[in-house]
Amino acid sequence: MIREANINDYVKIEDLVEQIHERHLTRRPDIFNDQKAISYDDFKASLDNRDTLNFVYEEDGIIKGYVMATIKIVGLLPFMKERKIIFVEDIVVDKQYKNKGIGTKLFNKIQEIGIKLNIREIELNVWALNDEAIDFYRKMGFQMQRIQMEKQI
């Protein structure tokens, strides 16, 4: 069952977000540090923000997945069209429950809200090192929009 997240979910959500953070930290220690990926205060602020969507997927009292997304206006540069989008900040399924359709259900929830609000685009960022996530997003119908590159000197 998908439901809105609440402050009592923080400990489990922190654990879920840390699963992603640990993967990033292991693969790119030059970019990521070992601080918490989401603080209690940041999580509480996201719950209090009416433009932020926080949902968990819960079964038998166990939170197995989480999504946080923000409704925002993009394209504020003079040469870009202004658009209202939903930007997925985090989506994570507990490693014990992957490949069971939970991520798809969470994305579908975000998409349903977008349709109800007459928002026609969902955007997100993904690290190139995260092949599993890239494959999942492609299966969900996402296409590459832009590429950010780096060169170490």
N, C-alpha and C positions, 0 to 999 in steps of 0.2 A: 504494500500500500504506500502511496506517495502522500505525504502530508507536509505542511509548512514546518520548517525547523523552528525550534524555540531555544531559549537560553539554556535549558536543561540538557540539550543535545551537545553542548560545547565539547565535552571531554571526548565523545566518540568522533565528532566532526574533526577535532584537532588530530586525533589518531589517523583518520582517513587522509587528511591533507598532508600529514607527515609522511604517509606512505609515498605520495608523489614527490614531496620535497626530498626525501632520502634518495630516491632514484635520481633526481636532478643533481643533488649534492655529490653522489657517487660518480656520476658521469662528467660533471662540470664543476669541480671544486674551485676552479679559477673564477667562477661567477657566483656560485651559491655559498652561503655560510651555514653554520650549524645552529642558527637561532630559530626559534619557533616560526613556522610558516604562517600561522594565524594566531593572534593573541586574543585573549578573552575580550578585551576592550574593542578590538577591531570587529570581532564577531558580533558583539552586542550592538555596535554602531551599525553594522549591516542589517541587523534585525530591525533597528529603529528607522532605517532609511526606506521610505515608501517606494523608491525607485529600484530597490534591490530585492530580488527574488531568492529566497532560501528554501530549498525543499530537501527532504530526506526520503529515502526508500527504506521502509521498515517492514520486517516480517517477524512475527512471533516475538515482538519486543526487541528485536535486534536491528539496529541501523546498519544497513548493508551498502548504502550509497548516499551521495550528497551532491547537490548542484547549487552553485551561487551564480546568479546572473544579474546584470544591471541594465536598466532601461536608460538609454542615453541618446543624445543628439550628436551626430558626427558630421564631418564635412564642413567645418566652420571656416575653412580657408576660402579666400575669394574665388578661387578657380574650381572649387568642388561644390557639388550639390549637397544641400543639407538633408540629412536622412535621420529618421528615428529608428534605432535598432535595439535589439537585445544582445548584450555582450556577455558571453559566458566567461566568468572569471575563473571558476573552478568546477570541474566535474570529476568525481572519483567514485569508484566502486571498490569496496574492500577486496583485497587480493584473494581472500578465501571464496568470494562469490562472483568472480569475473566470469564472463561468457555465459551468463544466465539471463540476459536481456534487461538487466537492471539499468545500465547506462542508456539503453534505447528508451526505456520507459521514462527516465528522468528528462532526456532530451525532448521526448514527445510532450511532456508536461510544459516545458518552456515554450515549445512551438505552439501548443494550444493557447497559452496566455498571449503570445504574440498575435495570433490570429484574432482573438477576442479584442485586443487593443488596436487592431488594424496596423500592426507592425509586420512588415514583410521580409525582414532580414534578421538572421542570427549570425553574429560574428564571434570569433575567438582567436586567441593566439596559441600556438603550440611550438614547443622546442623541437628542433630538427632531430635531436637525440631520442625523441620519444616515438619510435616507429609504431608501437602498439596503439598509441592515441591517434596518430596520423591515419592509420588503417581504419580505426573505428570512425573517425570523423568523415572519411571518404565514404564509408558504408552508409553513413547518415545523410549523405548528399552534399557535404561540404566540398567546395572547390578552392583552390589556391587563389588568393586575392592579391597578395604582395609578398615579397621576400625581403627579409632583413639579413644582410650578410656581415661577416667580420673578417678581418685579417690581423693576425697577431704580428706585432713588430718589435 
